[in-house]
Amino acid sequence: MKYMGSKRTMLKNGLGDVIDKSIASAPKVYDLFTGSGAVASHIAQRYQKAVIAVDLQTFAVVLAKSVLERDSAIADNSWICRWFARASAVQDMAMLKAASDLQESLITLEPEVAAALARKIATETENHPITSAYGGYYFSPLQSMWLDDLRRTLPKVKEHKDIALACLVRAASSCAAAPGHTAQPFKANPTAGPFLIEAWLRNLPKIVRETALFLSTQYAKVKGRSFVMDANIAAHDVQEDDLVFLDPPYSDVHYSRFYHVLETVARGEVGSIKGSGRYPPQEERPRSDYSLRTQSRTALDGLLSTLASRGANVLMTFPAGQASNGLSGAEVIEASSKHFKLIETKVTSRLSTLGGDRKHRAARQDSEELILYLSAK
Ligand SMILES: C[S@@+](CC[C@H](N)C(=O)[O-])C[C@H]1O[C@@H](n2cnc3c(N)ncnc32)[C@H](O)[C@@H]1O
């Protein structure tokens, strides 16, 4: 899954090796800013360790949960057909017809006309929160209707439900008509309109099915847990010799600005939506001290101090240069050395570009990331 700051590529570019070196004696492993869950899943699938993943955003926890909280593959996939049958059974026939007719004619319509028709269908829809909020913007009415109907007919069996919800988040991410994240949908104008239509044409139910089959094969060697929680609070549960992976935000823009659509899919409800970005009310968007220039230093220092007092060992990644949340790589090293023994410092290249970040950080700084391996003093 595309995620700003994902460490998926870095796992093959230095981070995987440091994990290999540092994990042997850890009773448990924590990923306190789990995001896409790439690091938590990597560890859970390779090592005999329970992994605990934490994030402020519900959808991030949903993604991690679908792998961490299961220790075997699911052999019988008949639940997927039953889930789709339940969703089909609750579909509103009039809306389905309008949404399907529009979907079929998308290829021939001017984006502006398609958007007007799509928004009309979405506005007239009741009891479909995702369609009402995002239909005709991030999704075609048919795509958002499937998201709503699959969301309200989720399986009851925990293992199936965990996978199903993660599939909806991943499918929403793959189909969203937006550049990389969901801060703004593509406009229905001559420049961005073709991208909007291309995204709306993606077969969302097919992506959900394929993802369900894929996730059924992914599981942890030892069952772990995932929680929506502040990292600084979760840190108090860490025990001696646990290995804690830290990949805190480094931007002064809150993650929730970019991922509110996925958060709505994970939560299944949303308050009144505003503006062209279709944002939910401020109080529904998780806010992080790590994205506030006035708080980031104190937040990091508090976290490191708690982890040191618990006797944990820490792996941390952070941009080597100056980050827009006010912290720099040098300051992160200094704060770490205050609380821990610095065993290893690596500088590696970050292969991903971060949407929204170019505006805040020079391209050169974008390309280098620190990996710190810290042990209890
Ligand atoms: C740089 S991203 C992590 C990326 C992740 N390592 C990956 O590979 O996808 C930072 C994450 O921290 C989360 N976050 C921000 N503040 C937090 C806090 N105080 N406690 C827990 N999670 C937080 C954000 O929601 C975001 O998902």
The ligand as a MOL file (V3000), in Angstrom:
LIG
                    3D

  0  0  0     0  0            999 V3000
M  V30 BEGIN CTAB
M  V30 COUNTS 27 29 0 0 0
M  V30 BEGIN ATOM
M  V30 1 C 6.3360 8.1430 9.3050 0
M  V30 2 S 4.7550 7.4250 9.5480 0 CHG=1
M  V30 3 C 5.1350 5.7500 9.8850 0
M  V30 4 C 5.3270 4.9480 8.6350 0
M  V30 5 C 5.4850 3.4650 8.9100 0
M  V30 6 N 6.7210 3.1390 9.5770 0
M  V30 7 C 5.3940 2.6730 7.6140 0
M  V30 8 O 6.3500 1.9720 7.2540 0
M  V30 9 O 4.3530 2.7710 6.9490 0 CHG=-1
M  V30 10 C 4.2640 8.0380 11.1100 0
M  V30 11 C 2.9790 7.4620 11.6750 0
M  V30 12 O 2.8550 7.8960 13.0200 0
M  V30 13 C 1.4850 8.0720 13.3450 0
M  V30 14 N 1.4710 8.9440 14.5370 0
M  V30 15 C 1.6260 10.2730 14.6170 0
M  V30 16 N 1.6600 10.6770 15.8980 0
M  V30 17 C 1.5120 9.5780 16.6700 0
M  V30 18 C 1.4610 9.3430 18.0550 0
M  V30 19 N 1.5840 10.3290 18.9280 0
M  V30 20 N 1.2910 8.0780 18.4860 0
M  V30 21 C 1.1490 7.0520 17.6120 0
M  V30 22 N 1.1860 7.2190 16.2570 0
M  V30 23 C 1.3690 8.4610 15.7960 0
M  V30 24 C 0.8960 8.6470 12.0770 0
M  V30 25 O -0.5040 8.4180 12.0340 0
M  V30 26 C 1.6800 7.8770 10.9890 0
M  V30 27 O 0.9730 6.7370 10.6050 0
M  V30 END ATOM
M  V30 BEGIN BOND
M  V30 1 1 1 2
M  V30 2 1 2 3
M  V30 3 1 2 10
M  V30 4 1 3 4
M  V30 5 1 4 5
M  V30 6 1 5 6
M  V30 7 1 5 7
M  V30 8 2 7 8
M  V30 9 1 7 9
M  V30 10 1 10 11
M  V30 11 1 11 12
M  V30 12 1 11 26
M  V30 13 1 12 13
M  V30 14 1 13 14
M  V30 15 1 13 24
M  V30 16 1 14 15
M  V30 17 1 14 23
M  V30 18 2 15 16
M  V30 19 1 16 17
M  V30 20 1 17 18
M  V30 21 2 17 23
M  V30 22 1 18 19
M  V30 23 2 18 20
M  V30 24 1 20 21
M  V30 25 2 21 22
M  V30 26 1 22 23
M  V30 27 1 24 25
M  V30 28 1 24 26
M  V30 29 1 26 27
M  V30 END BOND
M  V30 END CTAB
M  END
